[in-house]
């Protein structure tokens, strides 16, 4: 079933009774060429690109719950390519290009809105950092515009520009940044993978990984044993737990990142806004709710829920930046489990076990990376060669100390002031 304006009109006039299921709900087979553990955005996109780009069809995606029930549905929906370091910059640039054609590719409305993203800065030092970041983005072929104080005011007149503690000095505008509908991204990739023969097996938790003579042979699940020639681990905050089934200890900590949404309001925020001194970020959804988040909880946890101290911390940052937000009623909040690496950059690599691959460590960058991650991981699993934009995401960099990518950029640098 393909979507078209005519089909939408017809269904609207006939009670929407003609729509069929968007993907099958198959029982798992005894054996597959490739098994993907994890039915979130990264797992679904990996399966989709394995089928579309590399011709695989005998693939299973194993999800312990339901499709879209994990981090892909628990984020603030931001899409951007404003990374600084070589290795990250080209990867997220590649991912953004995939985003820009995603709806045509999937024939599905993922509600990708390139409304622009503005990172605010509040000191001379932050200005220097964003000048460097903007130049890196432009050198990569992406877009960046440095705004002074009045330039920011033209875009965001509702901010508190004269806050005594955090006065707004200016901002870095990334016009191609924006948002997308997180659920729709999962549904679009699920539908596209299913159309190409991929089995999406829900309510199927992996309980073990079968390894024989250093080679993966398959997985044990709550729905029986499944043989596989290759297995990919793509389980976000659960990466450490699943890798442990294969005897691996990953350089990962799992933390909660909370997000919030308010009641629906009239359109007021045209951009994604990021508050540099409070790690607060916000946009307005198509339904009118203000969607926002802040710092992660600074303790390790596998709980998909938040806590009141961090809620208060995020609300304080929002009120500091934009006092008018205090009039909005918060409807709900949620927590996603972030798999955090020591250097803040992800891992897409083969493991020491033949046929076992890992895609993890996305920290804050998981949602915006969904297309690029799936594209690059599929390339790796199909060819055993690293895809060029993700070539620096090696697992052994944490063992050797070579090739670490600290996106905070704490090393020596030239300044403008």
N, C-alpha and C positions, 0 to 999 in steps of 0.2 A: 504494500500500500504506500503510494506516494502522496505527499501533501501538495496542495495547490490552492490558489484563491477560490477557484471554482468548487473544489471539493469542500472547503470550509463553508462556503455559502450554501451549498446543497445540504450539508449536514445541519447547519443552523436552521434551515427552513423545514427540516424533516425530523426534528427532535433529537438529533445527534445519535440516531439509532444504527447508523451504518458503520461506525468505527469498529475495528477489530483489535485484538491484542497486539501490542507493539513488539513483543518478542515471546518466544515459546517458553515453557516451563518444563524442560526435559528432565528425565531421570539420568543420573550419570552413567556413562558407559564404563566398561571394564578397563579400557585402555585408550589413551590419546597420544598424539604426537607431542603436544605441549599442554601443560596444565599451568594456569595462572592462579596463584593463591591471592585472593582479594578482589572483590567486585566493586571497588570504588572507582573514582575517575581515572586513576593511573592504570589500574588493572584492565578496565574496560577499553581504554584507548589503546593499550598495548595489544589486546586481542584484536581490536578493529584493524590496526595497522599491520599486524601479522597476516591477517586475512587479505586486506586490500593491497598492501605493498609487496608481500612476499608469497602470496598464493597458498598459505596454510588454511585448511578448513577443519581439520580434525583437532580442534582446540576446545578446552573447557576452562571456564572461569568459575572458580569455587568461592562462594560467598557464605560466610557463616550465618548471616542474617538475611536481609533483603537488599536488592540492588538500590544503591543510593542511600543506605541507612547509616553510613559512617561519616568520615570527614568531608566527603564530597557534598553532603547536605548540611555540614556544620562549619560554615566559614562565612566570611564577609564579602565574598563574590568579586574581589578586586582582580583585575587583569592589567598587567603592566610589563614593561621591558626597560626598567630604569636601574639596572644593576651596574656596578662600577668595575669589578675586577674581570680581567681576561679569564675566560672560562665560563663565568656566569653570564657575562654580557652577551656573548654570541649565542649561548643557549636560550636565554629568555627572548632575545631578538627573533630567533627561529620559531620559538613557541608563539610569539605574538603574530607572526606572519600566518601561522596555521590557524590561529583564532580568527583572523580577518577573512578567511575563506571557509570557516567551519560550517556555517549554516548551508552554504551551497554544497559542500562536500557530503554532509550528513542528510541533506534535505529535511532539516529539522530546525525549528526556531529556538536557538539557545539564548535569545534575547541579549546578544552581545551589543553593548552600547559604549562606543568610544567617546565618552563625554569629557575626557581629559582628567588628568590627575595632577594635583598641586601639592608638592612637599614644601611646607613652610620652614623657614629658618629664623632663629631668634638671637643670633650672636654673630660676630665677625668670623669666629671659627666655623660655625655651621655654614655660613655663606661660602667660605673657602671650600669646604667639603662638597657642597652642592655644585659649585663651579667645576670642580674636578669631575664630579659624577656626570654633569651635563656634557662636558667635553668628551668623556668616555662614551657616552651614549651616541653623540653625534659621530664620533669616529667609527662606531660600530655600524652606523647607517640608520640609526633611530632618531627620534626627534626630541629636542629639549630646548626650552626657552627660559632664560633667566629673567625673573620679574623683580623689580624693586618694590618698595612698600606701596606706592600708588598703583603699580601694575597689579599687585594682588588685590588691592581695594576695588579695582574695576571689576574683577571676577567674583570676589567674595566680600561684598560690602557689609555683611552681617557679623563679621568676626570682631573680637575685642582687640583692636590694634594698639591700644594704649595700656594694656595690662602691665602693671608695674614690674612684675616679676619676669614675665615672658613677652616683652614687646615684639611685634612682628616686624622683622627687618625686610623680608621679601619672601620669594618662593621660587621653586623650580617647576615649571609647567611641562608636563609630558602629554601633549595633545592626543596621542593615540592610545593612551591608557584609558581605563574605564571599568566596566563591570559586565558580568554575564549572570544568567540565572543558573545557580548551582545544580538544582534538581534536573533542569532541562539538559544540562551538559551530560549528566549521567544517563538520562533516558535516551538522548540522541546517540551516544556511543553504544549503549546497549542495543538499541534498535538496529544500528548499522552493523554491529558485530553479528547479531542474530541473523540478519539477512544474508550474511556471507557464510553461514553454517556453523558459527561458534555456539557451543552449548553454554548457556548461562545457568549454572546450577546453584539455586538459592537454598538457604537453610542446610548448608553442607559445611560443617566446620572441620578443618584439617587438624588432626590430632597427632600426626607423626609424619616424618619424611623417611622413606625407605632408601637406604644407601647400601651398595654392595661393591666391595673392592674399589672404593673411592669414586664410584659413579652413582648418580641418582637413578632410582628405578621406578619411583612413583610416590604416592602419598597414602596415608591412612586417614580416613574421614569418618564422621558420624553416620555416613551413608555407605560405608564399605570401603574396601581398598580400591585404588585406581592406579593403574600402571601408566607411566609416562616416560618418554625419551628425554624430555627437558621439562624443568619446573622453574617457574619464576615466582619469587616472593615479592609481593607488592601490597603490603598491609599497613602502611603508615605507622601509627603509634604502637602497633603490635609487632613491629619488625623484630625487636629483640627477642620476644617470646617465640615467634615462629622460627627464627634462625637457630634458637637454642635446640629445637627439635633435630637439627642437623649437626649439633655439636659445635655451633659457632657462637662466639661472643662478639657482638657488634659494638662499635664505638658510638653508641646511641643512648640518650636519655629521653624518656617520654614525659611530657609535661602537658598540663591542661591550658588551652587558650580559649577564653570565654568571648562570646559575642552577644549582641543585644539588638532588638528591634523595637521601635516605638509604634504607637498607633498611626494610622494613615493620616497624613497632613497634605495640605496643598503644596504644589511644587515650589520649592524654595532653594534647594541645593542642586546646582547644575553639574557639579564636578565631584570627583573623589577628593577629599581633603585630608591631609596628613599633618598632624601637629608634632613638630620635631622635638619639642622639649617634654612631651608627655607620652610619647608613643601611643597616640590616639588617632584613629582614622575613621572616616565616616563618609557615607554616600546616602542617596535617597533612592529607594526602590521604585519600580513602576507602579506599585500599589500605594505609594506615598509614605511608607514607613521609613524612618531614619535607621539605617543599619550601621552599627559601629562596634568597635572593639579597641583593645589596648594591649597592655603587657600580658605575658603569660604568667601563670602561677609559678612561683619560684621554688617549687618542690616537685619531685618526681611522682607521678601518679598515672594509673590507668583508668581513672574514673571519668566518665563523660558527663561531668557536671561541674558547676562552679562553686564559688563560696562568696559570702557577703563582703569580706575585706577587699577582695579584688574588684567586686562590683562597685564598691565605694570609690576605690582608686580610679577606675575608668570613668565613673560619673564626674569625679572632681576634675579630671583632665578635660572632659567635654564642657563642663561649666566654665572652666578657665578660658578655653578657646572661644566658646560661643555661648554666652550667658542665656540666650533665648531658648536653648535646648531644655532648660529647667522647666519649661511649661509643658513639655511633652510627656505623655504617660508611656512608660515602658511596658510593652505587652508580654515579652518573653525573652529568655536568655537561654543559651546552650553552651556546651563545652565540647571542643574537639581535642583529640589526643595528638600532640605534635611530637614527632620523632626528631630530636635535636642532635646534630653532630657537633663536635668540638669547634669546628671552624665555620659553622653556619652555612655550609654548602652541602649539596646532596651526594648520593652514591648511586651510580648506575654501572654495574660491573659483573663480571663472572666471579664466582667463588672458587676456592681451591678444590671443591667437589665437582667433578665432571658432570656437566648438564644442569647444574644448579646456578641460578642467576638471582641478583638482588637489586631492587630499586627502592631506595629509602632515604631518610635523612632530609626531608624537604623543609624542615623548620617552619618558617612563616610563608614559604613560597609555594606550597603544594597546589593550590587551586589554579593559579596563573600558569603553572607548569604542566597542566594535564595534557594538552596536545603534544607539546615537545617531549615530555617524559615518555608517553606511550610510543611516539614515533622513534625516539632514540633507543628505547628498551627493546622494541620490536626488531629494530635493525641489529642490535647486539645478539638477541636470541636466535635470529634467523641466520646470521652470517658469522657469528663469533668474532666480529670486528666492531670496534667502538665507532659509533656515529660521530662525525667530526664535531658538531656543536657540543656534544657531551663527553668529549674525549678526556677531559681533565677530572671527571667524576670517578676516580679510581678508589677502590677500597683500600689499597695498600698505602695510600698517602698518610694514613694515621699510624701505620707501623713504621714507616721509613722516615717520616717527617718531611719528605719532599713533595712539593706540589700542593701544600695546604693553601686554602683560599679563604682568608679571613675578610669577609665582606665589610666588617667595621673599619678596616683600613687604619690600624693603629700605628703603623710604621712611620719613618721619617718622610716628611712631605714639605713642599713649598707653600707658603701662605701669601695672601694678597694684602694683609694688614700688618 
